[in-house]
Amino acid sequence: MNALYTAVATANGREGRTVSSDGQIDLALAMPPALGGNGQGTNPEQLFAAGYAACFASAMGQVARQMKVDTKDVSVTAEVSIGKDDTGFGLAVVMRVELPDTLAGETGRRLVEATHAYCPYSKATKGNIEVELVVE
């Protein structure tokens, strides 16, 4: 891969801080209450969900242009879950894609599936994390 951009962030664990090299991100980190924490900060799952949703929505715009369809009213929500698996902990993702009525049916489904094949986050998770696509 020929890198066009490299993001850099440093963190010191789930109960600490994360800071990006450019200072745009400087967040307190905390375990969510569901995992026994106080919830007084963000957590890696929220950050992953935000990044994945944004990337998927942008990728959908690219794919839509190729398919010659309009995605101005599309909304993408990523739900990232953490839980125990055979080796410790694992992640699962539900991508909820809300499409306008003009993209209902087969066109919308093809758009979402093509986006999933194109999106860098989806490529990174393929074979590693269960990702469910939900078209609404």
Backbone bond lengths (Angstrom), bond angles and torsions (degrees), N, CA, C in turn:
res aa  C-N    CA-C-N  psi(-1)  N-CA   C-N-CA  omega(-1)  CA-C   N-CA-C  phi
1 M - - - 1.449 - - 1.526 108.90 -
2 N 1.303 115.39 138.85 1.451 122.43 174.80 1.528 107.20 -99.29
3 A 1.342 117.50 101.64 1.464 122.06 -174.63 1.526 111.49 -64.00
4 L 1.322 115.99 130.15 1.459 122.36 175.09 1.518 111.18 -95.33
5 Y 1.331 116.40 -24.51 1.457 122.40 -178.74 1.513 107.61 -159.59
6 T 1.322 116.70 144.88 1.462 121.45 175.55 1.520 108.51 -129.41
7 A 1.328 115.96 120.31 1.461 121.31 175.44 1.519 108.02 -87.11
8 V 1.322 116.29 142.36 1.463 120.96 -179.52 1.526 108.33 -131.37
9 A 1.322 115.76 128.44 1.456 121.20 176.68 1.520 108.45 -142.59
10 T 1.311 115.84 149.43 1.457 122.25 179.51 1.517 108.70 -123.12
11 A 1.331 115.82 138.05 1.464 121.09 177.81 1.517 108.69 -138.29
12 N 1.321 115.83 158.27 1.469 119.76 179.09 1.522 111.84 -122.33
13 G 1.341 116.14 31.19 1.456 120.72 176.14 1.510 112.82 115.44
14 R 1.330 114.79 175.60 1.462 120.84 -177.24 1.519 112.93 -70.12
15 E 1.308 118.69 -19.17 1.466 123.49 179.20 1.526 108.02 -116.60
16 G 1.316 117.03 70.78 1.460 120.35 -176.85 1.511 110.74 -167.87
17 R 1.342 115.83 -128.78 1.462 121.59 -179.18 1.516 108.91 -138.33
18 T 1.313 114.50 157.73 1.452 121.60 167.14 1.519 107.44 -130.67
19 V 1.322 115.26 136.95 1.464 121.67 -176.31 1.525 108.03 -137.05
20 S 1.336 115.93 132.24 1.462 119.95 175.27 1.524 108.88 -83.47
21 S 1.319 115.59 156.42 1.463 120.30 -176.62 1.527 112.66 -62.28
22 D 1.335 117.92 -26.21 1.460 120.55 179.48 1.532 112.80 -94.07
23 G 1.337 116.93 -0.39 1.456 120.98 178.05 1.521 114.81 80.85
24 Q 1.329 119.01 -1.03 1.466 120.93 -179.60 1.527 111.59 -67.64
25 I 1.330 115.95 -29.08 1.464 120.59 175.18 1.519 107.29 -113.37
26 D 1.295 116.83 125.99 1.467 123.42 174.28 1.529 105.50 -150.48
27 L 1.326 115.17 91.13 1.457 120.48 -169.97 1.516 112.95 -123.95
28 A 1.319 114.86 143.38 1.457 120.50 169.19 1.526 107.54 -74.09
29 L 1.316 115.96 140.03 1.456 122.10 177.30 1.522 109.29 -111.19
30 A 1.315 115.73 143.36 1.461 120.50 178.12 1.519 109.28 -153.99
31 M 1.308 114.94 148.58 1.457 120.46 173.76 1.525 108.34 -66.14
32 P 1.335 117.05 140.06 1.468 118.68 175.69 1.526 109.84 -70.95
33 P 1.326 117.14 154.49 1.465 119.78 178.98 1.537 113.35 -54.25
34 A 1.326 117.35 -33.61 1.465 120.90 -179.68 1.532 112.44 -62.91
35 L 1.334 116.06 -20.66 1.469 120.68 178.08 1.521 111.54 -107.82
36 G 1.320 116.53 14.75 1.459 120.59 176.61 1.505 115.32 93.37
37 G 1.327 118.14 5.66 1.463 120.79 -179.90 1.515 112.39 -93.55
38 N 1.327 114.05 -178.49 1.464 119.41 -179.42 1.530 112.67 -93.25
39 G 1.316 118.29 -9.90 1.458 121.34 178.08 1.509 114.70 69.84
40 Q 1.331 117.51 15.80 1.466 121.30 -176.52 1.531 112.05 -88.01
41 G 1.302 116.53 41.54 1.457 122.91 178.26 1.511 108.15 177.52
42 T 1.310 115.74 176.07 1.464 119.06 177.53 1.521 108.72 -82.77
43 N 1.311 116.92 176.47 1.453 120.59 178.99 1.524 109.25 -138.95
44 P 1.318 117.82 163.90 1.462 120.70 -176.62 1.529 113.65 -57.82
45 E 1.325 117.54 -33.13 1.456 119.38 -179.80 1.525 111.35 -66.80
46 Q 1.327 117.16 -38.26 1.470 120.14 176.61 1.528 110.73 -65.52
47 L 1.318 116.52 -41.42 1.464 119.89 179.71 1.525 111.07 -65.20
48 F 1.332 116.86 -41.36 1.458 121.08 177.92 1.525 110.18 -64.56
49 A 1.332 117.15 -43.13 1.464 121.41 178.95 1.529 111.11 -60.37
50 A 1.320 116.76 -44.49 1.467 120.71 -179.90 1.524 111.01 -63.26
51 G 1.323 116.52 -45.36 1.463 120.42 179.84 1.514 112.36 -64.71
52 Y 1.337 116.32 -45.00 1.460 120.55 -178.63 1.526 110.64 -64.42
53 A 1.329 118.19 -45.28 1.464 121.27 -179.96 1.524 110.98 -60.87
54 A 1.323 117.00 -44.00 1.466 120.62 -179.57 1.524 111.21 -65.67
55 C 1.322 116.75 -43.85 1.459 120.88 -179.85 1.526 110.56 -64.43
56 F 1.334 116.76 -44.77 1.459 121.23 -178.91 1.531 110.61 -61.98
57 A 1.332 116.60 -43.41 1.468 120.22 179.64 1.527 111.11 -63.56
58 S 1.322 116.82 -41.11 1.471 119.81 177.89 1.521 111.56 -66.98
59 A 1.331 115.98 -42.21 1.464 120.42 177.92 1.530 110.11 -61.60
60 M 1.339 116.33 -37.46 1.455 119.99 179.24 1.525 110.74 -62.52
61 G 1.318 116.90 -36.66 1.463 119.93 176.70 1.516 111.68 -61.65
62 Q 1.330 117.03 -41.35 1.462 121.58 178.02 1.529 110.77 -64.08
63 V 1.322 116.13 -49.17 1.461 121.22 -179.20 1.528 110.31 -62.75
64 A 1.322 116.96 -40.72 1.465 121.52 -179.43 1.523 111.37 -62.21
65 R 1.313 116.65 -39.15 1.467 119.36 177.83 1.526 110.20 -61.51
66 Q 1.329 116.85 -41.26 1.467 120.33 178.18 1.530 111.07 -65.32
67 M 1.346 116.06 -36.03 1.469 120.78 179.72 1.528 111.95 -84.08
68 K 1.329 116.40 -6.65 1.464 123.18 -178.63 1.536 112.30 60.46
69 V 1.350 114.62 47.97 1.459 120.73 174.55 1.524 108.73 -126.30
70 D 1.325 116.17 156.88 1.462 122.93 -176.55 1.529 110.01 -96.00
71 T 1.329 116.43 128.35 1.466 120.68 179.94 1.528 112.09 -119.37
72 K 1.323 118.32 23.65 1.465 119.75 -175.91 1.526 112.94 -63.37
73 D 1.331 118.42 -26.00 1.466 120.86 -178.57 1.528 112.89 -104.24
74 V 1.310 117.22 21.89 1.463 122.00 -179.48 1.529 109.60 -86.74
75 S 1.315 116.03 143.71 1.459 121.98 176.00 1.528 108.17 -132.04
76 V 1.336 116.72 137.11 1.468 121.44 -179.60 1.529 109.01 -122.08
77 T 1.317 115.83 128.27 1.460 122.51 176.65 1.518 108.17 -121.55
78 A 1.326 116.50 125.74 1.466 121.18 176.58 1.517 108.67 -104.20
79 E 1.319 115.56 127.81 1.461 122.00 175.57 1.531 106.51 -108.94
80 V 1.310 116.91 111.24 1.463 121.38 -179.08 1.522 108.84 -105.70
81 S 1.319 114.98 121.28 1.465 121.32 179.53 1.519 109.83 -108.77
82 I 1.315 115.94 145.86 1.458 121.74 173.03 1.522 107.55 -119.30
83 G 1.300 115.81 140.41 1.454 119.87 -179.81 1.511 110.63 -161.52
84 K 1.296 115.46 175.13 1.462 120.57 -179.22 1.526 109.84 -81.20
85 D 1.337 114.00 141.73 1.453 120.79 173.58 1.527 108.76 -131.83
86 D 1.301 117.92 -166.93 1.461 122.19 -176.34 1.526 113.97 -63.50
87 T 1.333 117.40 -25.77 1.463 120.27 -175.72 1.523 113.83 -111.31
88 G 1.296 118.15 4.86 1.471 121.31 -178.88 1.506 110.50 140.81
89 F 1.329 115.96 -95.13 1.456 121.84 179.66 1.519 109.70 -129.05
90 G 1.314 115.48 152.76 1.454 121.40 177.60 1.517 109.87 -145.96
91 L 1.316 114.92 169.51 1.457 122.37 -179.95 1.517 110.49 -116.52
92 A 1.306 116.07 154.51 1.460 123.87 170.63 1.525 107.23 -141.38
93 V 1.317 116.03 149.82 1.461 120.93 -176.79 1.521 110.23 -130.43
94 V 1.313 115.42 137.55 1.459 122.27 167.30 1.522 106.12 -114.38
95 M 1.328 116.27 119.99 1.464 121.66 176.50 1.524 107.01 -98.93
96 R 1.328 116.29 113.35 1.465 121.78 178.51 1.526 107.96 -100.62
97 V 1.306 115.54 114.13 1.458 121.31 -178.05 1.521 108.29 -110.22
98 E 1.323 115.25 113.73 1.462 121.17 178.68 1.523 108.23 -94.01
99 L 1.331 114.69 116.69 1.459 121.56 -177.11 1.526 110.36 -108.18
100 P 1.331 117.13 149.01 1.469 119.51 174.81 1.535 109.06 -70.57
101 D 1.320 116.44 163.39 1.467 121.72 -179.15 1.525 112.32 -56.08
102 T 1.331 116.42 -30.11 1.476 119.94 -178.94 1.528 112.01 -65.56
103 L 1.348 117.38 -17.99 1.463 120.60 179.51 1.530 112.18 -111.85
104 A 1.316 116.05 19.06 1.467 119.79 179.43 1.528 109.70 -68.82
105 G 1.310 115.62 154.47 1.459 120.76 174.79 1.515 113.84 83.81
106 E 1.319 114.56 -148.67 1.466 122.11 -172.34 1.527 113.10 -62.19
107 T 1.323 118.38 -38.57 1.473 120.58 179.94 1.525 110.60 -60.63
108 G 1.320 116.42 -45.75 1.463 120.56 179.14 1.515 112.18 -64.54
109 R 1.313 116.96 -43.24 1.467 121.06 179.18 1.531 110.26 -61.90
110 R 1.332 117.66 -44.06 1.478 121.20 178.17 1.526 110.43 -62.51
111 L 1.328 117.06 -40.73 1.458 121.60 178.94 1.529 110.75 -61.21
112 V 1.317 117.54 -47.09 1.466 121.52 -178.38 1.530 110.45 -65.46
113 E 1.313 117.67 -43.27 1.468 120.53 179.80 1.526 111.44 -66.39
114 A 1.335 117.36 -40.09 1.465 120.53 177.27 1.527 110.63 -65.96
115 T 1.321 116.45 -36.75 1.463 120.34 177.22 1.522 110.47 -64.82
116 H 1.317 116.63 -41.84 1.469 121.28 179.35 1.530 110.82 -61.33
117 A 1.312 117.38 -34.29 1.464 121.33 177.77 1.533 111.74 -75.26
118 Y 1.324 117.16 -24.12 1.472 123.04 -174.63 1.532 113.85 -95.50
119 C 1.316 117.64 -34.64 1.466 123.13 -173.00 1.533 111.69 -63.85
120 P 1.337 118.24 129.64 1.466 120.84 178.98 1.535 114.01 -58.55
121 Y 1.322 118.12 -36.79 1.469 120.13 177.88 1.531 109.99 -66.52
122 S 1.331 116.58 -41.46 1.460 119.76 178.61 1.524 110.68 -63.51
123 K 1.320 116.16 -40.00 1.468 119.37 177.44 1.527 110.69 -62.91
124 A 1.325 116.83 -39.49 1.466 121.10 -179.00 1.522 112.16 -67.90
125 T 1.327 116.82 -31.88 1.457 119.90 -177.89 1.526 112.62 -87.01
126 K 1.311 117.84 -16.80 1.469 121.96 -175.14 1.527 110.97 -55.85
127 G 1.315 115.31 123.22 1.454 120.80 179.13 1.521 113.73 80.44
128 N 1.328 117.69 -4.86 1.463 122.47 -178.30 1.518 112.87 -113.01
129 I 1.322 115.84 -38.21 1.457 122.53 -175.59 1.524 107.63 -132.16
130 E 1.320 116.32 135.57 1.454 120.17 174.73 1.525 108.56 -69.18
131 V 1.329 116.38 123.94 1.466 121.97 177.74 1.526 108.16 -122.70
132 E 1.328 115.20 119.86 1.457 121.19 177.40 1.527 108.20 -103.25
133 L 1.325 115.82 130.29 1.459 121.24 176.74 1.511 109.52 -97.86
134 V 1.329 116.60 125.55 1.463 121.93 178.30 1.528 107.17 -121.76
135 V 1.314 115.41 119.56 1.467 121.08 179.46 1.522 108.01 -101.56
136 E 1.329 115.39 122.39 1.468 120.98 -177.67 1.501 110.68 -116.24
